[in-house]
Every structure is written in C-alpha cells, then in structure tokens.
Amino acid sequence: MPCIDAMIDEVVSLPLDITVEEALNVLDNNNIRTAPVLDSDKTMLGLFGYETLMQAVLPQALSMGIGLGRLDFARGAGPDIARRLRKVKAKPLAEVMNRKPLTLQPEMSLWETIRTLAKARLPLAVVDKKTNKFLGIVTERSAIAELERSEADPTLTGPEMDASDS
C-alpha cells in the first residue's frame, strides 16, 4: 500500500511572494501548523510552519537541541527573542522557509511513511521526484485513517503484521 493512499491532495499552500507574518496568518486562519510553499505550477519550493519559525527566532543552541536539558541560561532572553520574532515576521517568506524539507515519494510504502512521520513529527509533503511537483501531504491523522481503512478491508493489505514485526 503506497503512501499516496494516505495522502491529502487538497491542502492549503503558501505562495513565495509573501512575508512570514502573512504566512503565519494563513496558518492561523486555517488552523494548521505547516504548509508547502509552491509556485503557480505546484512545484515544491519549500515548507514553512511554526517549527521553521522557532528555528529562526530561538538561540541556535536551542534550535539544534543543544542545551535543551537546562534552559536556565535562557531566562531573561524573552525580550531578545521577541525582537527577533518581530524582525523575522517582516522578512520575505523565501528567506525563512525550509528549502530542503524532508519529503515522501508517491510509491513509498505506508509503513515506511509512518516510520518517517514518527521521526519527523511533522506532516510531510509527497513530491514527484522527477518533476518536483507537489502532490499532497501525509499527516499522522491521515496515515492512521488509512491503516484503519485497510484493516476494515482485508483486500487492501498484504500479510498480517503485528507490532513485533516492525
């Protein structure tokens, strides 16, 4: 069962020619945390979301995972981070978006997709490797729904697999 079976093909996307603040408004208005950045031909240019924003405004040690055990040094950093946020929100989206996001290929198995989703902890774009065209997005929710659908219809699945097989 390929990952495109779990793919959502009608998604909110962002154009390249907006500011970070405008992109955040789109995310907020649609109650989503990340969105693909596409050109008019649906070519995948990047991905932008709250994780990308956090990496842009937090001290590098935090965004890299270094120093997450003790955040005492960050006390009092709020005003500085707020200033960074204000500056980042005014920037063009092209400067802040993730230009090399982790993506899925349409033929990837659902199990590999779920493993990749679990590691990434983000919705992932499905992109045609040859054309770089955006096809859709797979979320944790859509992957689980596809698993449930395949369980309800045994003709959709191969040999049974229990948790010890993964």
Residue pairs with C-beta under 8 A, 6 or more apart in sequence:
1 109
1 110
1 146
1 150
1 156
1 157
1 158
2 106
2 107
2 108
2 109
2 110
3 104
3 105
3 106
3 107
3 108
3 109
3 110
3 112
3 113
3 126
3 138
4 106
4 107
4 126
4 135
4 136
5 110
5 146
5 150
6 110
6 113
6 138
6 142
6 143
6 145
6 146
7 106
7 126
7 135
7 136
7 137
7 138
7 142
8 136
8 137
8 138
8 139
8 142
9 135
9 136
10 136
11 35
11 36
11 136
11 137
12 26
12 27
12 30
12 32
12 35
13 35
13 36
13 37
13 38
13 134
14 23
14 26
14 35
14 36
14 37
14 38
14 48
14 93
14 97
15 37
15 38
15 39
16 37
16 39
16 45
16 93
16 94
17 92
17 93
17 94
18 26
18 92
18 93
19 89
19 90
19 91
19 92
19 93
20 48
20 53
20 56
20 88
20 89
20 90
20 91
20 92
20 93
20 96
21 89
21 90
22 93
23 35
23 48
23 93
24 53
24 89
26 35
27 33
27 34
27 35
27 49
27 50
32 49
33 49
33 50
33 51
33 122
33 123
34 47
34 48
34 49
34 50
34 51
34 52
34 122
34 123
35 47
35 48
35 49
36 44
36 45
36 46
36 47
36 125
36 134
36 137
37 44
37 45
37 46
37 47
37 48
37 93
37 94
37 97
38 44
38 45
38 134
39 45
41 133
42 133
42 134
43 131
43 132
43 133
43 134
44 103
44 125
44 127
44 132
44 133
44 134
45 94
45 97
45 99
46 97
46 98
46 99
46 100
46 101
47 97
47 98
47 101
47 125
48 93
48 96
48 97
48 98
49 122
51 122
52 96
52 97
52 98
53 85
53 88
53 96
54 63
55 63
56 84
56 88
56 96
57 81
57 84
57 85
57 88
58 81
59 74
59 77
59 81
61 67
62 68
62 71
62 74
67 73
88 96
101 124
101 125
102 116
102 120
102 122
102 124
103 124
103 125
103 126
103 127
104 113
104 116
104 124
104 125
104 126
104 127
104 138
105 126
105 127
105 128
105 129
106 126
106 128
106 135
108 116
110 143
110 146
110 147
110 150
111 161
111 166
113 124
113 138
113 143
114 143
114 147
115 166
116 124
117 123
117 124
117 138
117 139
117 140
117 143
123 137
123 138
123 139
123 140
124 137
124 138
125 134
125 135
125 136
125 137
126 134
126 135
126 136
126 137
126 138
127 133
127 134
127 135
128 135
149 156
150 156
150 157
151 157
